[in-house]
Amino acid sequence: MRGATGSIGCSRYATLVADNIRFIAEPLPGLDEPVGQPGGAEDLGPVGVDTELVQDIPRRDAG
């Protein structure tokens, strides 16, 4: 039976939520201040850095 978190499981879901909170609440590597709540990615634009959790995800080719 799949719960509200789909197939990723509660523990993994909690990890992802905590990382999303870190993205806006803590300074990212190389930044002096937290991003804060910019109102969405379109308003913020590229920041060029991310949390350690996301940085460690292998990148796929965009093409």
PEHUDA-V5111 format. One record per helix or strand of 2 or more residues. SS is the DSSP state (h for helix, s for strand). FROM is the first residue (numbers start at 1). TO is the last residue. If there is no record, write none. Layout:
ss:from:to
SS:FROM:TO
SS:FROM:TO
This chain:
ss:from:to
h:10:25
h:41:44
h:52:55
